[in-house]
Amino acid sequence: MPQHMRASAKPPTAARAAASHAETPRNATRSQAPAAVQPPEAATPRPALNRARIVTRLHKELRARFTYPPLARRRNIQGRVLLGFGIDGTGTIHHVRVMRSSGHAILDLAAERAIRRLHRVQWYPAASGGQATEIELPVEYRLIPERGT
């Protein structure tokens, strides 16, 4: 690591001298040593969340839970819903909301229901180091023509 990027656990020399002078009582003799200044404990670094990886894994997990509403299929309704929700450190999903509508309530509600059915993401605590986060997840409803028609 370059020298200019290293974090110092000790205060600079002048500050250290001022700190020890400030801690020495006025009536102390020279033989008494001032109390040692303890550096603050460094917080344990948490792994950075890789949102792209989390969204990709969520898409994979949700494929089994997303269904194309039969009425929307019959009426040839397609669209893209942007869902927003939080995941706490235990992987529990909360505050599910539609951030950008597809323009069709039937698709918006189906996407929202699928996320709510998931309820908890088992792998999330290990992947996030227990960090809570907010996720925006696009859900695409697109009809693919069947072959031979």
C-alpha positions in Angstrom: 0.0 0.0 0.0 1.5 3.4 -0.9 2.7 5.5 2.1 0.2 8.3 1.5 -2.7 5.9 1.8 -1.7 4.2 5.1 -3.8 5.0 8.1 -1.8 5.8 11.2 -2.8 4.4 14.5 -0.6 6.9 16.3 -1.2 10.7 16.4 1.6 12.9 14.9 4.5 13.5 17.2 3.6 17.1 18.2 0.0 16.0 18.9 1.3 13.0 20.9 3.5 15.3 23.1 0.6 17.7 23.6 -1.7 14.9 24.6 0.7 13.4 27.1 1.4 16.9 28.5 -2.3 17.5 28.8 -2.8 14.2 30.7 0.1 14.9 33.2 -1.3 16.4 36.4 0.3 19.7 37.5 1.5 18.3 40.8 3.0 15.1 39.3 6.7 14.6 39.7 8.9 13.7 36.7 9.2 10.1 37.9 5.5 9.6 37.3 4.8 8.5 33.7 1.7 9.8 32.0 -1.1 7.3 31.1 -0.5 5.7 27.8 -2.8 6.9 25.0 -4.6 4.0 23.4 -5.4 4.2 19.7 -9.0 3.7 18.9 -9.8 0.2 17.8 -10.3 -0.1 14.1 -13.7 -1.3 13.0 -13.8 -4.7 11.3 -14.1 -4.0 7.6 -17.2 -5.4 6.0 -17.2 -6.8 2.5 -18.5 -4.3 -0.1 -21.9 -5.2 -1.5 -21.8 -6.2 -5.1 -25.2 -5.0 -6.2 -25.0 -6.4 -9.7 -24.2 -9.9 -8.3 -27.1 -9.6 -5.8 -29.6 -8.5 -8.5 -28.4 -11.4 -10.8 -28.9 -13.9 -8.0 -32.3 -12.5 -7.1 -33.4 -12.8 -10.7 -32.4 -16.4 -10.8 -34.2 -17.2 -7.5 -37.3 -15.3 -8.6 -37.7 -17.0 -12.0 -39.4 -19.9 -10.2 -41.8 -17.6 -8.4 -42.7 -15.2 -11.2 -45.8 -16.1 -13.2 -47.2 -14.3 -16.2 -50.7 -13.4 -15.3 -53.1 -15.5 -17.5 -55.3 -12.4 -18.2 -52.3 -10.4 -19.3 -51.2 -13.2 -21.5 -54.6 -13.5 -23.2 -54.8 -9.7 -23.7 -51.2 -9.6 -25.0 -50.2 -7.2 -22.2 -46.4 -6.7 -21.8 -44.3 -4.3 -19.8 -41.4 -3.6 -17.4 -41.9 -3.1 -13.7 -39.2 -1.6 -11.4 -39.6 -2.9 -7.9 -37.8 -1.5 -4.9 -37.4 -3.3 -1.6 -35.1 -3.6 1.4 -33.2 -6.7 2.5 -32.1 -6.7 6.1 -29.0 -8.4 7.4 -30.8 -11.7 8.0 -32.0 -11.8 4.4 -35.6 -10.8 5.1 -37.3 -8.8 2.4 -39.3 -5.7 3.5 -40.9 -2.5 2.2 -41.7 -3.9 -1.2 -43.0 -1.2 -3.6 -43.4 -0.4 -7.3 -41.0 2.3 -8.1 -41.9 2.5 -11.8 -45.1 1.0 -13.1 -45.3 -1.0 -16.3 -48.5 0.9 -17.0 -50.6 -2.2 -16.3 -51.7 -2.9 -12.7 -52.0 -6.6 -13.4 -48.2 -6.8 -14.1 -47.2 -4.5 -11.3 -49.2 -6.6 -8.7 -47.9 -9.9 -10.1 -44.3 -8.7 -9.7 -44.9 -7.4 -6.2 -46.6 -10.6 -5.1 -43.7 -12.7 -6.4 -41.2 -10.7 -4.3 -43.5 -11.0 -1.2 -43.7 -14.8 -1.7 -40.0 -15.0 -1.6 -40.0 -13.3 1.9 -36.4 -14.3 2.8 -33.3 -14.8 0.8 -31.4 -17.6 2.4 -28.0 -16.9 0.8 -28.1 -13.1 1.4 -26.5 -12.9 4.9 -23.4 -14.7 3.8 -23.1 -12.7 0.6 -23.5 -9.4 2.3 -21.7 -9.8 5.5 -24.9 -9.1 7.3 -25.4 -5.7 5.8 -28.8 -4.4 5.1 -29.4 -2.8 1.7 -32.0 -1.4 -0.7 -32.5 -3.1 -4.0 -34.1 -1.9 -7.3 -35.1 -4.9 -9.4 -36.4 -4.6 -12.9 -38.9 -7.2 -13.9 -39.6 -7.7 -17.6 -42.9 -9.2 -18.8 -42.5 -10.1 -22.4 -44.5 -12.5 -24.5 -42.5 -14.7 -26.8 -44.3 -16.0 -29.8 -44.6 -19.8 -29.9 -42.8 -21.6 -32.7 -45.0 -22.7 -35.5 -47.6 -19.9 -35.1 
